[in-house]
Amino acid sequence: MNIPLVDLKAEYETISSDINAAIQDVLKSQMFILGSKVKELEEKIAAYCYVKHGIGVSSGTDALLLALMAIDV
């Protein structure tokens, strides 16, 4: 028997209308970089992590690079 670790399809089905609406908002605004949704995400991440700032980057690699640069590596 194959038991999936995570059923992303089932999870997506429960929140698909919210995701699709958010994507449509970004597409309509054409603000893919430094737009209001990015700012909102950064603020929510900062609040979630109990820090002053959250910084959105384009990839996990950029996130690792930024973290290493911040500690002078």
N, CA, C and O of each residue as an XYZ file, in Angstrom:
292
protein
N       0.843     -1.164      0.000
C       0.000      0.000      0.000
C       0.903      1.246      0.000
O       1.881      1.316      0.744
N       0.558      2.217     -0.841
C       1.301      3.457     -0.938
C       0.517      4.558     -0.218
O      -0.568      4.941     -0.656
N       1.062      5.053      0.867
C       0.410      6.114      1.634
C       1.162      7.414      1.372
O       2.327      7.547      1.749
N       0.495      8.378      0.724
C       1.187      9.639      0.421
C       1.491     10.429      1.698
O       0.688     10.469      2.631
N       2.669     11.052      1.713
C       3.064     11.857      2.857
C       2.184     13.099      2.973
O       1.713     13.437      4.059
N       1.967     13.777      1.837
C       1.148     14.986      1.806
C       0.265     14.930      0.572
O       0.748     14.647     -0.525
N      -1.002     15.193      0.736
C      -1.922     15.209     -0.407
C      -2.166     16.668     -0.789
O      -3.135     17.282     -0.344
N      -1.272     17.217     -1.622
C      -1.361     18.627     -1.995
C      -2.612     18.940     -2.806
O      -3.162     20.037     -2.711
N      -3.057     17.977     -3.602
C      -4.261     18.205     -4.399
C      -5.481     18.411     -3.491
O      -6.279     19.322     -3.711
N      -5.612     17.582     -2.502
C      -6.743     17.711     -1.571
C      -6.644     19.014     -0.783
O      -7.651     19.681     -0.546
N      -5.430     19.370     -0.379
C      -5.242     20.614      0.360
C      -5.594     21.816     -0.518
O      -6.262     22.750     -0.074
N      -5.129     21.778     -1.781
C      -5.402     22.875     -2.705
C      -6.904     23.038     -2.942
O      -7.404     24.161     -3.007
N      -7.612     21.938     -3.069
C      -9.055     21.995     -3.341
C      -9.801     22.777     -2.255
O     -10.812     23.416     -2.545
N      -9.322     22.733     -1.025
C     -10.022     23.420      0.062
C      -9.768     24.925      0.055
O     -10.555     25.684      0.621
N      -8.674     25.368     -0.582
C      -8.326     26.797     -0.574
C      -8.153     27.366     -1.973
O      -7.643     28.475     -2.128
N      -8.566     26.632     -2.983
C      -8.332     27.051     -4.369
C      -8.987     28.388     -4.713
O      -8.406     29.175     -5.460
N     -10.167     28.661     -4.193
C     -10.820     29.932     -4.533
C     -10.033     31.116     -3.972
O      -9.919     32.151     -4.629
N      -9.489     30.970     -2.758
C      -8.665     32.047     -2.175
C      -7.370     32.239     -2.967
O      -6.968     33.371     -3.238
N      -6.725     31.144     -3.332
C      -5.480     31.218     -4.100
C      -5.732     31.845     -5.459
O      -4.995     32.737     -5.879
N      -6.754     31.391     -6.140
C      -7.060     31.914     -7.470
C      -7.412     33.406     -7.426
O      -7.033     34.159     -8.323
N      -8.127     33.827     -6.397
C      -8.467     35.250     -6.256
C      -7.211     36.088     -6.021
O      -7.070     37.171     -6.588
N      -6.303     35.589     -5.186
C      -5.056     36.315     -4.921
C      -4.202     36.416     -6.176
O      -3.619     37.465     -6.452
N      -4.126     35.335     -6.933
C      -3.360     35.354     -8.179
C      -3.978     36.340     -9.162
O      -3.255     37.086     -9.822
N      -5.285     36.356     -9.267
C      -5.967     37.288    -10.168
C      -5.707     38.745     -9.766
O      -5.538     39.609    -10.627
N      -5.675     39.010     -8.459
C      -5.382     40.365     -7.980
C      -4.006     40.824     -8.447
O      -3.844     41.952     -8.912
N      -3.022     39.949     -8.322
C      -1.659     40.290     -8.740
C      -1.596     40.454    -10.255
O      -0.967     41.389    -10.750
N      -2.235     39.563    -10.988
C      -2.213     39.662    -12.447
C      -2.886     40.943    -12.930
O      -2.409     41.576    -13.871
N      -3.984     41.326    -12.296
C      -4.692     42.554    -12.686
C      -3.863     43.793    -12.379
O      -3.877     44.754    -13.148
N      -3.142     43.780    -11.262
C      -2.353     44.953    -10.875
C      -1.048     45.045    -11.655
O      -0.482     46.128    -11.806
N      -0.571     43.898    -12.155
C       0.713     43.826    -12.868
C       1.883     44.243    -11.979
O       2.943     44.609    -12.488
N       1.708     44.194    -10.677
C       2.766     44.549     -9.727
C       3.405     43.264     -9.196
O       3.121     42.820     -8.083
N       4.275     42.681    -10.024
C       4.914     41.423     -9.655
C       6.113     41.642     -8.737
O       6.471     40.761     -7.956
N       6.734     42.821     -8.834
C       7.915     43.138     -8.044
C       7.611     44.385     -7.214
O       7.205     45.414     -7.753
N       7.808     44.285     -5.925
C       7.598     45.394     -4.994
C       6.174     45.949     -4.998
O       5.968     47.134     -4.735
N       5.206     45.110     -5.289
C       3.813     45.534     -5.263
C       3.221     45.446     -3.868
O       3.889     45.050     -2.913
N       1.969     45.819     -3.771
C       1.299     45.839     -2.462
C       1.180     44.444     -1.855
O       1.253     44.290     -0.636
N       1.000     43.444     -2.682
C       0.893     42.070     -2.169
C       2.227     41.579     -1.624
O       2.265     40.835     -0.643
N       3.320     41.994     -2.258
C       4.654     41.629     -1.760
C       4.876     42.291     -0.398
O       5.344     41.650      0.543
N       4.540     43.563     -0.302
C       4.684     44.287      0.965
C       3.847     43.624      2.054
O       4.310     43.440      3.180
N       2.622     43.270      1.712
C       1.732     42.614      2.679
C       2.328     41.286      3.147
O       2.293     40.974      4.337
N       2.871     40.509      2.217
C       3.489     39.230      2.568
C       4.683     39.443      3.491
O       4.831     38.739      4.490
N       5.541     40.419      3.157
C       6.716     40.696      3.985
C       6.311     41.110      5.392
O       6.943     40.698      6.365
N       5.276     41.909      5.509
C       4.791     42.335      6.830
C       4.241     41.151      7.627
O       4.483     41.036      8.828
N       3.509     40.282      6.956
C       2.941     39.116      7.640
C       4.035     38.136      8.070
O       3.956     37.546      9.147
N       5.046     37.967      7.232
C       6.164     37.079      7.583
C       6.916     37.647      8.781
O       7.267     36.908      9.701
N       7.165     38.956      8.775
C       7.854     39.595      9.896
C       7.060     39.403     11.184
O       7.632     39.058     12.219
N       5.764     39.620     11.129
C       4.919     39.455     12.318
C       4.927     38.000     12.792
O       5.008     37.731     13.991
N       4.845     37.077     11.855
C       4.842     35.644     12.188
C       6.139     35.228     12.871
O       6.136     34.400     13.782
N       7.255     35.817     12.416
C       8.580     35.474     12.948
C       9.005     36.349     14.118
O      10.104     36.187     14.649
N       8.126     37.293     14.530
C       8.429     38.210     15.633
C       9.726     38.989     15.377
O      10.569     39.127     16.263
N       9.863     39.494     14.148
C      11.019     40.317     13.781
C      10.531     41.628     13.194
O       9.349     41.784     12.887
N      11.446     42.561     13.043
C      11.086     43.892     12.572
C      10.769     43.907     11.078
O       9.865     44.620     10.643
N      11.514     43.116     10.284
C      11.355     43.143      8.836
C      11.309     41.733      8.253
O      11.935     40.809      8.774
N      10.568     41.587      7.179
C      10.580     40.386      6.361
C      10.975     40.815      4.959
O      10.544     41.867      4.486
N      11.788     40.015      4.295
C      12.254     40.397      2.965
C      11.927     39.270      1.988
O      12.388     38.140      2.146
N      11.127     39.596      0.982
C      10.811     38.627     -0.057
C      11.925     38.606     -1.098
O      12.398     39.658     -1.529
N      12.338     37.419     -1.496
C      13.353     37.271     -2.544
C      12.816     36.333     -3.616
O      11.764     35.716     -3.448
N      13.546     36.235     -4.714
C      13.024     35.509     -5.869
C      13.176     33.995     -5.797
O      12.521     33.277     -6.553
N      14.030     33.492     -4.900
C      14.229     32.044     -4.846
C      14.832     31.644     -3.506
O      15.287     32.489     -2.735
N      14.827     30.360     -3.247
C      15.470     29.836     -2.047
C      16.962     30.076     -2.075
O      17.578     30.325     -1.038
N      17.550     30.002     -3.268
C      18.976     30.267     -3.404
C      19.287     31.706     -3.013
O      20.253     31.959     -2.294
N      18.476     32.648     -3.479
C      18.674     34.052     -3.105
C      18.490     34.250     -1.601
O      19.189     35.061     -0.993
N      17.562     33.521     -1.002
C      17.350     33.630      0.441
C      18.587     33.156      1.197
O      19.011     33.793      2.161
N      19.164     32.037      0.760
C      20.379     31.539      1.405
C      21.541     32.505      1.208
O      22.296     32.769      2.143
N      21.686     33.032     -0.003
C      22.746     33.993     -0.289
C      22.599     35.230      0.593
O      23.581     35.710      1.158
N      21.396     35.736      0.710
C      21.137     36.924      1.545
C      21.479     36.659      2.996
O      22.082     37.503      3.660
N      21.096     35.485      3.496
C      21.397     35.142      4.881
C      22.906     35.038      5.104
O      23.417     35.513      6.118
N      23.611     34.428      4.175
C      25.072     34.307      4.295
C      25.743     35.681      4.208
O      26.686     35.961      4.947
N      25.263     36.522      3.320
C      25.819     37.881      3.199
C      25.580     38.675      4.489
O      26.421     39.479      4.891
N      24.429     38.445      5.134
C      24.096     39.179      6.344
C      25.054     38.844      7.491
O      25.272     39.666      8.381
N      25.624     37.639      7.469
C      26.566     37.254      8.536
C      28.009     37.279      8.024
O      28.902     36.687      8.630
N      28.221     37.963      6.911
C      29.553     38.177      6.338
C      30.277     36.899      5.927
O      31.491     36.786      6.095
N      29.540     35.951      5.398
C      30.176     34.717      4.888
C      30.400     34.875      3.402
O      30.922     33.966      2.756
